Amino acid sequence: MIDFRSDTVTRPTPEMLKAMFAAEVGDDVLGDDPTVIALETKAAAMFGMEAALFCASGTMANQIAIKAHTQPGDEVICHKLSHVYYYEGGGIAMNSGASVCLLEGDQGRITAADVAAHINPPADPHRPLTKLVSVENTMNKGGGSIYDFNELKAIGKVCRENGLKYHLDGARLFNALVETNETPTEYGKIFDSISICISKGLGAPVGSVLIGSKEFINRSRRIRKVFGGGMRQAGYLAAACIYALDNNVERLRDDHRKAKQLESLLQSLPYVESVIPVQTNLVFFKLKPEMPTVQFLRTLRENDIHAMALAPQEVRFVTHLDITDEMMVKVEKILKGIVTNR
């Protein structure tokens, strides 16, 4: 099967499994799993931040961060299609009791000017207190778009000047980093908290890490407990994450190369209306009306190719470490052979 649904579908490689089976473990809820401690220490050092917390998912890491940064009734500024709002089950409302200010933006990216224009006056009792700005890099619903780092710094300056916390949903941050000249430590200097997902393009089976100050992580650890997120012998999973960080970052470039191949191919197909410019490993494209999405996905499934529709006539392909060059040859042949209803 050729699975383009997400980069979350990857399977551990034999080398990663070997690292998992060899892991030394303890009880992470009791704070003595050495491999979890090693992962958290490694992630914090990588970003030049004080501490980190191993979490079961990117959603959990983001929701913990939001709750740690806000009080019920506060407001969070984010893009209207950001994962923390659009894909986390109403978690901001359910978990934190916070309001949300949703911004527009180019391919899912907001600007410092937009943030500054939407900060509520603290003295106005009629409006919620603006407390947190959350950005996503790369931006999923923006087609894997990458933020300009100078814009991220400008947003951070607005946050500092207004006493706001600044969170990065960095689920696919390493996809951005391999395409730019920035480093993790540069990101650690401008954000109060960062979540990184290691079970997407980096290929671990489970796991995300939340990074920040010691005080923030201590508070986040308590919230993780309340969320039921404490895991016992989690070192087996943490070992996979350590392996991924050590071995699977640079290879993300290969995923991006394949995504660019798909972009070029799709642009040449008569039934494709448009393709969002590809920057990383996400390929969003819109089908023409004469090619119904259901028909298109059914044809793919009949040829053991799986993809996902995210909106009417809009399909997403995601490249990852389990997509081989041989698979790409087959995909090209199948896509070129599909005919429309007219």
C-alpha positions in Angstrom: 0.0 0.0 0.0 1.2 3.5 -0.8 -0.1 5.7 2.0 -0.2 9.4 1.5 -2.8 10.1 4.2 -0.3 11.5 6.6 3.3 11.3 7.8 1.9 9.8 11.0 1.5 6.4 9.3 5.2 5.6 9.3 6.4 2.3 10.8 9.6 2.1 12.9 12.6 0.9 10.9 14.5 -2.2 12.1 17.2 0.2 13.5 14.6 2.1 15.5 13.0 -1.1 16.8 16.5 -2.2 17.9 16.9 1.0 19.9 13.5 0.6 21.5 14.1 -3.0 22.6 17.5 -2.0 24.0 16.0 0.9 26.1 16.6 1.1 29.8 13.3 2.0 31.4 11.8 2.9 34.8 8.5 4.5 35.7 8.2 8.0 34.2 5.2 8.9 36.4 7.6 8.4 39.4 10.2 10.4 37.5 12.8 7.6 37.2 12.7 6.4 33.6 16.2 7.1 32.4 15.4 7.1 28.7 12.6 9.6 29.0 14.9 11.8 31.1 17.5 11.5 28.3 15.0 12.5 25.7 13.7 15.5 27.6 17.2 16.6 28.4 18.2 16.2 24.7 15.2 18.2 23.4 15.6 21.0 25.9 19.4 21.3 25.1 18.6 21.2 21.4 16.5 24.3 21.7 18.6 26.0 24.3 15.7 25.9 26.8 15.6 24.8 30.4 13.4 21.7 30.4 11.1 19.5 28.5 8.2 17.1 29.0 7.5 13.9 27.0 3.8 13.7 25.9 1.7 11.1 24.1 0.8 13.4 21.2 1.2 16.8 19.7 -2.4 17.7 20.6 -1.7 16.9 24.3 1.5 19.0 24.2 -0.3 21.9 22.7 -3.3 21.7 25.0 -1.0 21.4 28.1 0.8 24.5 26.9 -2.3 26.5 26.4 -3.7 25.6 29.8 -0.3 26.4 31.5 -0.2 29.8 29.9 -3.8 30.9 30.4 -6.6 31.2 33.0 -10.4 30.6 32.2 -11.7 33.6 30.4 -8.4 34.6 28.8 -8.0 34.8 25.1 -5.7 33.0 22.7 -4.7 34.6 19.3 -4.1 32.2 16.5 -4.9 31.6 12.8 -8.4 30.4 12.0 -7.0 27.2 10.5 -4.4 26.5 13.1 -4.2 23.0 14.5 -4.7 24.1 18.1 -8.1 25.4 17.1 -9.2 23.5 14.0 -8.0 20.0 14.7 -7.9 19.5 18.5 -11.5 18.8 19.3 -12.4 22.1 20.9 -9.7 21.5 23.4 -9.0 25.2 24.1 -12.6 25.6 25.3 -12.9 22.3 27.1 -9.5 22.1 28.7 -8.6 25.8 29.4 -12.0 27.6 29.3 -10.3 30.2 27.1 -11.7 32.4 24.3 -10.1 32.4 20.9 -9.4 35.3 18.5 -9.1 33.9 15.0 -7.0 35.7 12.4 -6.8 35.5 8.6 -3.4 35.0 7.0 -1.5 34.0 3.9 -1.3 30.2 3.7 -2.1 30.0 7.4 0.5 32.5 8.6 -0.3 35.5 10.7 1.7 38.7 11.0 3.0 40.9 13.9 0.7 43.7 12.6 -2.3 41.5 12.8 -1.5 40.3 16.3 -0.9 43.9 17.5 -4.3 44.9 16.0 -6.2 42.2 17.9 -4.8 42.5 21.4 -7.7 43.5 23.7 -7.3 46.6 25.9 -6.5 45.1 29.4 -8.6 47.8 31.1 -11.7 47.0 29.1 -13.8 44.7 31.4 -16.1 43.8 28.4 -13.5 41.9 26.5 -11.4 38.9 27.4 -7.8 39.4 28.5 -5.4 38.6 25.6 -2.8 36.3 27.1 -1.3 34.0 24.5 -0.3 34.0 20.8 0.1 30.6 19.1 1.6 30.0 15.7 2.2 26.8 13.7 5.3 26.1 11.7 5.1 24.5 9.3 1.4 25.3 8.8 -0.6 22.2 8.0 -3.7 23.8 6.5 -1.4 26.3 4.7 0.0 23.4 2.6 3.1 22.9 4.8 4.0 26.6 4.5 7.1 27.9 6.3 7.0 31.1 8.4 9.6 33.8 7.6 11.7 33.8 10.8 11.9 37.6 10.9 8.1 37.6 11.1 8.2 35.2 13.9 10.6 37.4 15.7 8.4 40.4 15.1 5.4 38.6 16.6 7.6 37.7 19.6 8.5 41.4 20.0 4.8 42.3 20.0 4.1 39.6 22.6 6.9 40.8 24.9 5.8 44.5 24.6 2.3 43.5 25.7 3.1 40.9 28.3 1.8 38.0 26.2 3.0 34.4 26.2 4.2 33.0 22.8 3.7 29.3 21.9 4.9 27.5 18.8 3.1 24.4 17.5 6.2 22.9 15.9 4.6 19.6 15.0 6.6 19.8 11.7 9.2 22.3 12.7 12.1 20.2 11.6 10.6 20.2 8.1 10.9 24.0 8.2 14.4 23.9 9.7 15.9 21.7 6.9 14.7 24.2 4.3 16.0 27.4 6.1 19.1 28.6 7.8 17.6 28.8 11.3 18.5 26.5 14.1 16.5 25.1 17.0 18.3 27.3 19.5 17.2 30.4 17.6 13.6 29.3 18.0 14.2 28.7 21.7 15.2 32.3 22.2 11.9 33.8 21.0 9.3 31.4 22.2 8.0 30.7 25.7 7.0 27.2 24.8 7.5 24.9 21.8 5.9 21.6 21.0 7.6 19.2 18.6 6.0 16.1 17.2 8.4 13.1 16.7 5.8 10.7 15.3 5.3 12.6 12.0 8.1 13.0 9.5 10.8 12.0 12.0 9.2 8.5 12.1 8.7 7.6 15.7 5.6 5.5 16.5 4.4 7.7 19.3 5.4 10.9 21.0 5.8 14.7 21.2 7.9 16.9 23.4 6.9 20.2 25.1 9.8 22.5 25.8 10.1 25.6 28.0 11.4 27.0 31.2 11.7 24.8 34.4 8.8 26.6 36.0 6.6 26.2 32.9 7.5 22.5 32.6 6.8 21.8 36.3 3.4 23.4 35.8 2.9 21.4 32.6 3.8 18.1 34.3 1.0 18.6 36.8 -1.4 19.4 33.9 -0.3 16.3 32.0 -1.1 14.2 35.2 -4.6 15.8 35.3 -5.1 15.0 31.5 -4.2 11.3 32.2 -1.0 11.7 30.2 1.4 10.0 32.5 3.0 6.9 31.1 4.9 4.3 33.0 7.7 2.5 31.1 7.6 5.2 28.5 11.3 4.8 27.8 10.6 2.3 25.0 8.8 5.1 23.2 11.3 7.7 24.2 14.1 5.6 22.7 12.4 5.7 19.3 12.2 9.5 19.6 15.9 9.8 20.5 16.7 7.6 17.5 14.5 9.8 15.3 16.1 13.0 16.4 19.6 11.5 15.9 19.0 9.9 12.5 15.9 11.2 10.7 16.1 15.0 10.6 18.3 15.5 7.5 16.4 12.8 5.5 13.3 15.0 5.6 14.8 16.7 2.5 14.0 13.5 0.6 10.4 13.8 1.6 10.4 17.4 0.3 12.0 16.3 -3.0 9.2 13.7 -3.5 6.6 16.3 -2.6 8.0 18.7 -5.3 7.8 15.8 -7.8 4.1 15.4 -6.9 3.6 19.1 -7.3 5.1 19.2 -10.8 3.1 16.1 -11.8 -0.2 17.3 -10.5 0.2 20.7 -12.2 0.3 18.8 -15.5 -2.8 16.8 -15.0 -6.0 18.0 -16.8 -8.3 17.2 -13.9 -6.3 19.2 -11.3 -7.4 22.9 -10.9 -4.7 24.2 -8.7 -1.8 23.2 -6.3 -0.8 25.1 -3.3 3.0 25.9 -3.7 4.9 23.1 -2.1 7.6 24.1 0.5 7.9 20.9 2.6 6.2 17.5 2.6 2.6 18.5 2.3 0.9 18.6 -1.1 -2.6 20.2 -1.2 -4.4 20.3 -4.5 -7.9 21.1 -5.8 -9.7 18.9 -8.3 -11.8 20.4 -11.1 -15.6 19.9 -10.8 -15.6 17.1 -13.5 -13.4 15.0 -11.2 -15.5 14.3 -8.0 -13.3 13.8 -4.9 -15.1 10.5 -4.1 -14.3 9.1 -7.6 -10.7 10.2 -7.4 -10.0 8.7 -4.0 -11.8 5.5 -5.0 -9.7 5.1 -8.1 -6.6 5.6 -6.0 -7.7 3.0 -3.4 -8.4 0.5 -6.2 -4.7 0.9 -7.0 -3.6 0.6 -3.4 -2.9 4.3 -3.0 -4.5 6.1 -0.1 -4.9 9.8 0.3 -7.2 12.2 2.3 -9.8 14.8 1.3 -9.7 17.8 3.7 -12.3 20.0 2.0 -14.7 19.8 -1.0 -12.6 19.0 -4.1 -9.4 19.4 -2.0 -7.0 16.5 -1.5 -3.8 16.2 0.5 -0.8 14.0 -0.2 1.9 13.7 2.5 5.3 12.3 1.7 7.3 10.5 4.4 10.0 7.9 5.0 7.9 5.0 3.9 7.3 6.4 0.4 10.0 5.0 -1.9 11.1 6.1 -5.3 9.6 2.9 -6.8 6.2 3.9 -5.3 6.6 7.4 -6.8 6.9 5.8 -10.3 3.7 3.8 -9.8 1.9 6.9 -8.5 2.9 8.9 -11.6 1.6 6.1 -13.8 -1.7 5.8 -12.0 -2.3 9.6 -11.8 -1.6 10.0 -15.5 -4.0 7.2 -16.3 -7.0 8.7 -14.5 -9.7 10.1 -16.8 -12.5 12.5 -15.9 -16.2 12.2 -16.4 -16.2 14.5 -19.4 
